[in-house]
Amino acid sequence: MGCEAALPWLGLSHSWALAPPQEAKGASLQASHTNRTCIVLVASERSPDAYPALVLNADFRPLSYYPLSLWSWQDTIKAVFMDRVNIVEEYDRVVHSPNMNMRLPSVVSLKTYVKPSRHPAFTRFNVFLRDRFQCQYCGETQTAHELTFDHVIPRSRGGLTTWENVVAACSPCNLFKGGKLPHQAGMFPHQKPHRPTVNLLHANGRLFPPNYLHQSWADYLYWDSELEP
C-alpha cells in the first residue's frame, strides 16, 4: 500500500493508505488506544467527508438540532481514541490499521453530560431561528443570508438591541419601515419579540432538517417528539 496522507490530528503514525474493500469484512469495533497506530480508510466510491457522525449528549439527545450537531469522521475518531465518546451506531465503511479494524461511527454519545445553557446566546442566527426564518412583517420565509434584523422601536427612538426589541425582517420590509415606529409605519411583528428558551429553539430547529439524514440518525433526532396515534 502506498502512503496517501497524514493524520497529525490523532498524534498517530504519519501516513495512511487505502485498504482493499474486501478487508472491511468482519471488521471489529474495538479500537486500539496506542498513539502509534497507523489508520487507513477502506477504498470506496464515496469520499470520507460523506461520513459525518451525529453527536449526542450523554442523555442521548442531540447537542443541537439546527445546525445539527455533526462531527467530521476525523474528529469523531479522535474523540474515540481519547475516550471521550461512546460509539452508538456505525457506517459500513471501515478504517484499518495493522492492529485494528474499526467501522466509521455514524452516531456517538458524549461520556460526560454537557449541561445546556439555560438561556440561548443573543445572536443574529438565534433571532432568525426563534422567528422560524420568517419576516415578522410580511411573513416571507428566507435564508439566514437573506434576512436582516429590525429594531421594532428604532435605535434612533431609544430602542435597544435586545431579544424583546429585535425581529427577523426581509430587506424590503426593513427598508420600508426605516426609522418609523410601528404605528407610524403601520407595521407590527406577527409575534411579540421575546427571549426564547433553549427548548423553543430546538423545537424550531427540528422544522429545518438538513438535506442529508442518515438512516441510523432517525431514532435519536425525533425520539422526544409526540407520537402520532
PASEBA-1860 file (N, C-alpha, C; in nm, 3 decimals):
! residues 229
1> MGCEAALP> 0.083/-0.119/0.000/0.000/0.000/0.000/0.087/0.125/0.000 ~ 0.050/0.223/-0.079/0.126/0.346/-0.083/0.073/0.446/0.017 ~ 0.165/0.534/0.065/0.122/0.635/0.160/0.045/0.744/0.087 ~ -0.066/0.792/0.147/-0.154/0.887/0.080/-0.168/1.019/0.155 ~ -0.168/1.018/0.289/-0.195/1.142/0.362/-0.147/1.130/0.505 ~ -0.147/1.242/0.574/-0.103/1.245/0.713/-0.220/1.260/0.806 ~ -0.204/1.214/0.930/-0.307/1.227/1.031/-0.247/1.289/1.157 ~ -0.197/1.413/1.150/-0.136/1.474/1.267/-0.236/1.501/1.378
9> WLGLSHSW> -0.366/1.511/1.344/-0.469/1.541/1.443/-0.489/1.429/1.543 ~ -0.441/1.309/1.510/-0.454/1.198/1.604/-0.325/1.174/1.681 ~ -0.217/1.238/1.639/-0.090/1.211/1.700/-0.045/1.068/1.672 ~ -0.088/1.016/1.557/-0.059/0.877/1.524/0.056/0.870/1.425 ~ 0.076/0.753/1.370/0.176/0.736/1.266/0.146/0.832/1.152 ~ 0.246/0.876/1.081/0.232/0.990/0.991/0.170/0.958/0.856 ~ 0.134/0.835/0.829/0.080/0.807/0.697/-0.032/0.705/0.702 ~ -0.114/0.709/0.597/-0.218/0.609/0.584/-0.241/0.584/0.437
17> ALAPPQEA> -0.301/0.471/0.404/-0.326/0.434/0.266/-0.462/0.369/0.255 ~ -0.511/0.354/0.133/-0.641/0.293/0.112/-0.629/0.141/0.116 ~ -0.715/0.080/0.194/-0.717/-0.066/0.203/-0.820/-0.121/0.106 ~ -0.799/-0.240/0.053/-0.896/-0.302/-0.039/-1.030/-0.319/0.030 ~ -1.142/-0.302/-0.042/-1.277/-0.316/0.017/-1.300/-0.448/0.085 ~ -1.238/-0.559/0.033/-1.264/-0.689/0.093/-1.211/-0.697/0.235 ~ -1.117/-0.610/0.273/-1.065/-0.614/0.408/-1.163/-0.559/0.510 ~ -1.274/-0.501/0.461/-1.374/-0.446/0.552/-1.461/-0.553/0.614
25> KGASLQAS> -1.460/-0.673/0.556/-1.549/-0.778/0.604/-1.509/-0.822/0.745 ~ -1.610/-0.832/0.831/-1.586/-0.881/0.965/-1.509/-0.785/1.053 ~ -1.516/-0.656/1.023/-1.438/-0.558/1.099/-1.485/-0.549/1.243 ~ -1.391/-0.528/1.331/-1.422/-0.516/1.473/-1.444/-0.371/1.512 ~ -1.525/-0.348/1.617/-1.548/-0.214/1.667/-1.447/-0.178/1.776 ~ -1.360/-0.270/1.812/-1.264/-0.242/1.918/-1.150/-0.157/1.863 ~ -1.123/-0.043/1.931/-1.018/0.048/1.885/-0.899/0.042/1.978 ~ -0.781/0.032/1.921/-0.659/0.037/2.000/-0.631/0.181/2.039
33> HTNRTCIV> -0.579/0.204/2.159/-0.553/0.339/2.208/-0.405/0.374/2.201 ~ -0.326/0.293/2.131/-0.186/0.327/2.115/-0.172/0.451/2.029 ~ -0.072/0.535/2.058/-0.054/0.658/1.981/0.036/0.637/1.861 ~ 0.067/0.510/1.828/0.147/0.482/1.709/0.068/0.406/1.605 ~ -0.063/0.399/1.620/-0.147/0.326/1.525/-0.150/0.396/1.391 ~ -0.137/0.321/1.285/-0.146/0.377/1.150/-0.282/0.342/1.094 ~ -0.367/0.441/1.071/-0.503/0.418/1.026/-0.514/0.433/0.875 ~ -0.588/0.345/0.813/-0.612/0.354/0.670/-0.761/0.346/0.646
41> LVASERSP> -0.809/0.412/0.544/-0.951/0.413/0.512/-0.978/0.316/0.399 ~ -1.082/0.237/0.416/-1.120/0.142/0.313/-1.159/0.215/0.186 ~ -1.108/0.169/0.075/-1.138/0.231/-0.053/-1.285/0.216/-0.085 ~ -1.348/0.321/-0.135/-1.488/0.314/-0.173/-1.516/0.424/-0.273 ~ -1.638/0.423/-0.325/-1.675/0.521/-0.425/-1.709/0.655/-0.363 ~ -1.725/0.660/-0.228/-1.763/0.783/-0.161/-1.645/0.841/-0.085 ~ -1.640/0.972/-0.081/-1.536/1.041/-0.005/-1.557/1.020/0.144 ~ -1.448/1.017/0.223/-1.463/1.006/0.368/-1.543/1.122/0.426
49> DAYPALVL> -1.542/1.238/0.358/-1.618/1.353/0.407/-1.767/1.326/0.407 ~ -1.810/1.219/0.338/-1.952/1.186/0.333/-1.997/1.104/0.454 ~ -1.911/1.090/0.555/-1.944/1.008/0.670/-1.934/1.086/0.802 ~ -2.016/1.191/0.818/-2.015/1.264/0.945/-2.085/1.182/1.053 ~ -2.057/1.214/1.178/-2.121/1.145/1.290/-2.214/1.241/1.362 ~ -2.334/1.191/1.395/-2.427/1.267/1.477/-2.378/1.260/1.621 ~ -2.367/1.375/1.686/-2.314/1.381/1.823/-2.429/1.402/1.921 ~ -2.442/1.307/2.015/-2.546/1.315/2.117/-2.483/1.351/2.251
57> NADFRPLS> -2.562/1.416/2.334/-2.519/1.439/2.471/-2.524/1.306/2.545 ~ -2.482/1.304/2.670/-2.483/1.180/2.746/-2.624/1.128/2.771 ~ -2.725/1.215/2.754/-2.864/1.172/2.770/-2.925/1.126/2.638 ~ -2.841/1.112/2.535/-2.881/1.063/2.403/-2.971/1.161/2.327 ~ -2.964/1.287/2.361/-3.029/1.391/2.281/-2.922/1.464/2.204 ~ -2.952/1.508/2.081/-2.851/1.583/2.004/-2.807/1.708/2.079 ~ -2.680/1.742/2.065/-2.632/1.865/2.127/-2.703/1.985/2.066 ~ -2.736/1.976/1.939/-2.804/2.084/1.870/-2.884/2.026/1.755
65> YYPLSLWS> -3.001/2.084/1.728/-3.082/2.041/1.615/-3.057/2.126/1.492 ~ -3.032/2.255/1.513/-3.013/2.344/1.398/-2.916/2.453/1.435 ~ -2.793/2.449/1.383/-2.745/2.343/1.294/-2.730/2.210/1.368 ~ -2.749/2.102/1.297/-2.742/1.970/1.357/-2.600/1.944/1.406 ~ -2.589/1.886/1.526/-2.457/1.861/1.585/-2.391/1.743/1.515 ~ -2.301/1.773/1.424/-2.229/1.674/1.347/-2.079/1.696/1.360 ~ -2.004/1.588/1.363/-1.858/1.595/1.360/-1.810/1.525/1.234 ~ -1.698/1.571/1.181/-1.634/1.502/1.070/-1.584/1.366/1.119
73> WQDTIKAV> -1.560/1.275/1.027/-1.513/1.142/1.068/-1.377/1.152/1.136 ~ -1.295/1.251/1.096/-1.164/1.267/1.160/-1.179/1.305/1.308 ~ -1.265/1.406/1.335/-1.285/1.450/1.473/-1.350/1.339/1.557 ~ -1.437/1.262/1.493/-1.504/1.155/1.566/-1.406/1.047/1.609 ~ -1.319/1.006/1.517/-1.220/0.903/1.551/-1.125/0.954/1.659 ~ -1.090/1.081/1.649/-1.003/1.139/1.752/-1.069/1.131/1.889 ~ -1.200/1.164/1.894/-1.273/1.159/2.022/-1.282/1.017/2.075 ~ -1.295/0.918/1.984/-1.300/0.777/2.026/-1.167/0.737/2.090
81> FMDRVNIV> -1.055/0.775/2.025/-0.924/0.738/2.076/-0.893/0.807/2.208 ~ -0.953/0.925/2.229/-0.930/0.999/2.353/-1.031/0.958/2.461 ~ -1.116/0.859/2.427/-1.211/0.801/2.522/-1.312/0.905/2.572 ~ -1.354/0.995/2.484/-1.450/1.099/2.521/-1.592/1.065/2.479 ~ -1.609/0.967/2.389/-1.741/0.932/2.338/-1.760/0.782/2.335 ~ -1.887/0.741/2.333/-1.924/0.602/2.307/-1.977/0.592/2.166 ~ -1.942/0.485/2.098/-1.996/0.461/1.963/-2.134/0.398/1.977 ~ -2.234/0.461/1.918/-2.372/0.415/1.928/-2.415/0.342/1.801
89> EEYDRVVH> -2.384/0.400/1.687/-2.415/0.340/1.557/-2.293/0.358/1.467 ~ -2.286/0.278/1.361/-2.171/0.290/1.272/-2.211/0.272/1.127 ~ -2.125/0.323/1.038/-2.140/0.303/0.894/-2.081/0.166/0.857 ~ -2.099/0.128/0.731/-2.039/0.004/0.683/-1.891/0.023/0.651 ~ -1.850/0.147/0.626/-1.711/0.175/0.589/-1.619/0.159/0.709 ~ -1.497/0.114/0.681/-1.406/0.074/0.787/-1.271/0.145/0.776 ~ -1.215/0.181/0.892/-1.075/0.224/0.897/-0.994/0.105/0.945 ~ -0.874/0.095/0.893/-0.796/-0.026/0.915/-0.652/0.010/0.947
97> SPNMNMRL> -0.593/-0.064/1.038/-0.451/-0.048/1.069/-0.393/-0.186/1.091 ~ -0.263/-0.196/1.108/-0.204/-0.330/1.128/-0.258/-0.403/1.249 ~ -0.306/-0.329/1.351/-0.352/-0.398/1.472/-0.497/-0.372/1.508 ~ -0.577/-0.315/1.417/-0.718/-0.293/1.447/-0.798/-0.270/1.321 ~ -0.927/-0.302/1.329/-1.024/-0.264/1.227/-1.138/-0.192/1.299 ~ -1.189/-0.086/1.240/-1.294/-0.009/1.309/-1.387/0.054/1.207 ~ -1.515/0.034/1.225/-1.612/0.097/1.137/-1.619/0.246/1.169 ~ -1.645/0.327/1.068/-1.661/0.470/1.091/-1.791/0.494/1.170
105> PSVVSLKT> -1.784/0.560/1.283/-1.905/0.584/1.363/-2.003/0.676/1.290 ~ -2.131/0.645/1.300/-2.233/0.734/1.244/-2.308/0.808/1.354 ~ -2.309/0.752/1.475/-2.369/0.818/1.591/-2.278/0.793/1.711 ~ -2.246/0.900/1.783/-2.168/0.886/1.907/-2.236/0.965/2.018 ~ -2.212/0.923/2.141/-2.266/0.996/2.256/-2.151/1.036/2.348 ~ -2.160/1.155/2.404/-2.058/1.203/2.496/-2.061/1.120/2.624 ~ -1.947/1.093/2.680/-1.941/1.019/2.806/-1.970/1.109/2.926 ~ -1.945/1.239/2.907/-1.972/1.336/3.013/-2.085/1.427/2.969
113> YVKPSRHP> -2.187/1.439/3.051/-2.304/1.521/3.016/-2.265/1.669/3.011 ~ -2.304/1.734/2.903/-2.282/1.877/2.888/-2.414/1.947/2.917 ~ -2.418/2.022/3.026/-2.541/2.089/3.066/-2.571/2.202/2.969 ~ -2.688/2.198/2.903/-2.722/2.304/2.808/-2.733/2.438/2.880 ~ -2.701/2.542/2.807/-2.717/2.676/2.863/-2.864/2.702/2.890 ~ -2.893/2.763/3.003/-3.033/2.790/3.038/-3.094/2.890/2.940 ~ -3.014/2.985/2.897/-3.062/3.087/2.804/-2.973/3.087/2.680 ~ -3.032/3.077/2.562/-2.952/3.078/2.439/-2.883/3.212/2.419
121> AFTRFNVF> -2.771/3.208/2.349/-2.697/3.331/2.321/-2.778/3.423/2.232 ~ -2.767/3.551/2.257/-2.838/3.651/2.175/-2.754/3.679/2.050 ~ -2.786/3.607/1.943/-2.715/3.620/1.817/-2.814/3.641/1.704 ~ -2.764/3.691/1.594/-2.849/3.711/1.475/-2.914/3.580/1.434 ~ -2.833/3.472/1.430/-2.885/3.343/1.388/-2.997/3.296/1.479 ~ -2.980/3.310/1.611/-3.082/3.263/1.704/-3.209/3.348/1.697 ~ -3.196/3.475/1.662/-3.315/3.558/1.639/-3.393/3.502/1.520 ~ -3.321/3.469/1.413/-3.387/3.413/1.294/-3.451/3.279/1.327
129> LRDRFQCQ> -3.382/3.196/1.407/-3.436/3.065/1.442/-3.560/3.080/1.530 ~ -3.558/3.174/1.622/-3.676/3.199/1.706/-3.795/3.236/1.618 ~ -3.771/3.317/1.516/-3.877/3.364/1.426/-3.899/3.272/1.307 ~ -3.837/3.154/1.311/-3.853/3.050/1.208/-3.817/3.100/1.070 ~ -3.719/3.187/1.063/-3.667/3.239/0.936/-3.776/3.307/0.853 ~ -3.873/3.365/0.921/-3.981/3.437/0.855/-3.972/3.586/0.886 ~ -3.991/3.668/0.785/-4.002/3.811/0.808/-4.124/3.834/0.897 ~ -4.105/3.905/1.005/-4.214/3.925/1.101/-4.315/4.030/1.057
137> YCGETQTA> -4.294/4.086/0.939/-4.387/4.186/0.887/-4.469/4.132/0.770 ~ -4.404/4.066/0.675/-4.478/4.015/0.559/-4.495/3.864/0.562 ~ -4.421/3.795/0.647/-4.435/3.651/0.660/-4.354/3.568/0.562 ~ -4.275/3.633/0.476/-4.196/3.558/0.377/-4.082/3.484/0.446 ~ -4.062/3.357/0.407/-3.952/3.277/0.460/-3.829/3.297/0.374 ~ -3.717/3.324/0.438/-3.592/3.345/0.367/-3.479/3.273/0.439 ~ -3.363/3.269/0.374/-3.246/3.207/0.436/-3.181/3.307/0.532 ~ -3.091/3.254/0.614/-3.021/3.340/0.710/-2.938/3.445/0.639
145> HELTFDHV> -2.893/3.414/0.517/-2.812/3.509/0.442/-2.898/3.622/0.383 ~ -3.025/3.594/0.361/-3.113/3.694/0.301/-3.181/3.783/0.405 ~ -3.207/3.727/0.522/-3.278/3.803/0.624/-3.192/3.911/0.688 ~ -3.260/4.013/0.740/-3.195/4.114/0.822/-3.267/4.114/0.957 ~ -3.219/4.192/1.053/-3.298/4.205/1.175/-3.334/4.351/1.194 ~ -3.454/4.371/1.245/-3.509/4.506/1.259/-3.536/4.538/1.405 ~ -3.506/4.662/1.443/-3.542/4.710/1.576/-3.686/4.758/1.571 ~ -3.775/4.693/1.645/-3.916/4.731/1.645/-3.929/4.879/1.685
153> IPRSRGGL> -3.868/4.915/1.796/-3.854/5.056/1.833/-3.716/5.096/1.782 ~ -3.707/5.180/1.680/-3.577/5.214/1.619/-3.477/5.265/1.722 ~ -3.353/5.238/1.697/-3.247/5.283/1.786/-3.246/5.436/1.795 ~ -3.285/5.500/1.683/-3.290/5.647/1.684/-3.400/5.700/1.775 ~ -3.494/5.609/1.815/-3.603/5.647/1.907/-3.579/5.590/2.046 ~ -3.458/5.544/2.070/-3.426/5.490/2.202/-3.440/5.340/2.215 ~ -3.469/5.271/2.103/-3.484/5.126/2.108/-3.352/5.055/2.136 ~ -3.359/4.946/2.211/-3.239/4.871/2.247/-3.222/4.747/2.159
161> TTWENVVA> -3.100/4.700/2.150/-3.073/4.577/2.076/-3.085/4.461/2.174 ~ -3.208/4.414/2.193/-3.239/4.307/2.287/-3.336/4.209/2.222 ~ -3.351/4.093/2.287/-3.447/3.994/2.239/-3.586/4.056/2.224 ~ -3.622/4.143/2.315/-3.758/4.199/2.320/-3.781/4.312/2.220 ~ -3.677/4.350/2.144/-3.694/4.463/2.051/-3.638/4.435/1.912 ~ -3.597/4.312/1.888/-3.538/4.277/1.758/-3.615/4.162/1.696 ~ -3.646/4.174/1.567/-3.716/4.067/1.494/-3.651/4.044/1.359 ~ -3.675/3.927/1.302/-3.629/3.897/1.167/-3.713/3.975/1.067
169> ACSPCNLF> -3.648/4.029/0.965/-3.720/4.107/0.862/-3.651/4.092/0.728 ~ -3.731/4.086/0.623/-3.673/4.084/0.489/-3.623/4.226/0.457 ~ -3.535/4.236/0.361/-3.477/4.366/0.329/-3.581/4.471/0.286 ~ -3.678/4.436/0.199/-3.778/4.537/0.159/-3.858/4.591/0.277 ~ -3.901/4.503/0.369/-3.979/4.549/0.484/-3.892/4.634/0.577 ~ -3.769/4.593/0.596/-3.679/4.668/0.682/-3.655/4.808/0.624 ~ -3.637/4.814/0.494/-3.612/4.943/0.428/-3.736/5.031/0.434 ~ -3.853/4.971/0.412/-3.977/5.049/0.413/-4.006/5.104/0.552
177> KGGKLPHQ> -3.985/5.022/0.654/-4.012/5.068/0.790/-3.913/5.175/0.833 ~ -3.787/5.155/0.798/-3.685/5.255/0.829/-3.681/5.291/0.977 ~ -3.682/5.421/1.005/-3.675/5.469/1.143/-3.810/5.500/1.204 ~ -3.917/5.448/1.143/-4.052/5.477/1.195/-4.087/5.384/1.311 ~ -4.175/5.434/1.396/-4.235/5.350/1.499/-4.338/5.259/1.434 ~ -4.370/5.145/1.497/-4.466/5.052/1.435/-4.597/5.117/1.394 ~ -4.655/5.202/1.479/-4.785/5.261/1.444/-4.769/5.365/1.333 ~ -4.653/5.425/1.319/-4.631/5.521/1.211/-4.618/5.451/1.077
185> AGMFPHQK> -4.554/5.336/1.077/-4.535/5.261/0.953/-4.652/5.167/0.926 ~ -4.738/5.146/1.026/-4.847/5.051/1.011/-4.794/4.909/1.000 ~ -4.681/4.883/1.066/-4.616/4.752/1.059/-4.591/4.700/1.201 ~ -4.654/4.588/1.232/-4.639/4.529/1.365/-4.592/4.384/1.349 ~ -4.499/4.338/1.431/-4.450/4.199/1.421/-4.564/4.099/1.438 ~ -4.556/3.989/1.364/-4.657/3.884/1.374/-4.661/3.824/1.513 ~ -4.547/3.816/1.578/-4.544/3.769/1.717/-4.460/3.867/1.799 ~ -4.498/3.884/1.922/-4.426/3.976/2.008/-4.285/3.922/2.031
193> PHRPTVNL> -4.182/4.001/2.002/-4.046/3.953/2.025/-4.021/3.921/2.172 ~ -3.952/3.811/2.197/-3.930/3.767/2.333/-3.800/3.689/2.341 ~ -3.755/3.669/2.461/-3.636/3.588/2.483/-3.675/3.441/2.478 ~ -3.623/3.363/2.382/-3.665/3.224/2.369/-3.593/3.133/2.468 ~ -3.650/3.017/2.488/-3.583/2.914/2.567/-3.502/2.825/2.473 ~ -3.411/2.749/2.530/-3.335/2.654/2.451/-3.428/2.552/2.387 ~ -3.529/2.509/2.463/-3.625/2.410/2.410/-3.701/2.463/2.289 ~ -3.734/2.593/2.292/-3.805/2.651/2.178/-3.716/2.651/2.054
201> LHANGRLF> -3.591/2.687/2.070/-3.500/2.688/1.955/-3.479/2.546/1.902 ~ -3.472/2.448/1.992/-3.459/2.309/1.948/-3.583/2.266/1.870 ~ -3.700/2.304/1.922/-3.826/2.267/1.855/-3.833/2.332/1.717 ~ -3.793/2.459/1.707/-3.793/2.526/1.577/-3.690/2.464/1.484 ~ -3.576/2.425/1.541/-3.471/2.366/1.459/-3.513/2.237/1.394 ~ -3.600/2.161/1.461/-3.646/2.034/1.403/-3.734/2.057/1.280 ~ -3.779/2.180/1.259/-3.859/2.211/1.140/-3.772/2.228/1.016 ~ -3.639/2.233/1.036/-3.548/2.257/0.924/-3.441/2.148/0.919
209> PPNYLHQS> -3.481/2.024/0.885/-3.382/1.916/0.878/-3.282/1.941/0.766 ~ -3.158/1.896/0.783/-3.059/1.913/0.677/-3.096/1.832/0.555 ~ -3.027/1.860/0.445/-3.057/1.791/0.320/-3.028/1.641/0.328 ~ -2.933/1.605/0.413/-2.896/1.464/0.425/-2.914/1.417/0.568 ~ -2.990/1.310/0.586/-3.007/1.248/0.717/-2.982/1.098/0.701 ~ -2.878/1.048/0.764/-2.850/0.905/0.755/-2.955/0.828/0.834 ~ -2.991/0.710/0.786/-3.098/0.632/0.848/-3.066/0.596/0.994 ~ -2.939/0.585/1.028/-2.902/0.550/1.165/-2.924/0.665/1.262
217> WADYLYWD> -2.948/0.786/1.212/-2.971/0.901/1.299/-3.116/0.915/1.344 ~ -3.208/0.855/1.269/-3.351/0.883/1.286/-3.400/0.862/1.430 ~ -3.359/0.753/1.494/-3.409/0.722/1.627/-3.363/0.822/1.733 ~ -3.260/0.900/1.701/-3.203/0.990/1.800/-3.239/1.137/1.775 ~ -3.300/1.162/1.661/-3.336/1.301/1.629/-3.476/1.335/1.674 ~ -3.568/1.241/1.668/-3.708/1.273/1.693/-3.770/1.188/1.803 ~ -3.688/1.119/1.882/-3.745/1.029/1.983/-3.821/1.104/2.090 ~ -3.792/1.234/2.111/-3.862/1.308/2.215/-3.984/1.383/2.161
225> SELEP> -4.018/1.356/2.034/-4.136/1.419/1.976/-4.261/1.341/2.016 ~ -4.375/1.407/2.013/-4.501/1.343/2.048/-4.535/1.239/1.942 ~ -4.573/1.121/1.987/-4.606/1.013/1.896/-4.745/1.031/1.840 ~ -4.763/0.998/1.710/-4.893/1.007/1.648/-4.972/0.882/1.681 ~ -5.105/0.894/1.700/-5.189/0.777/1.732/-5.198/0.682/1.614
END
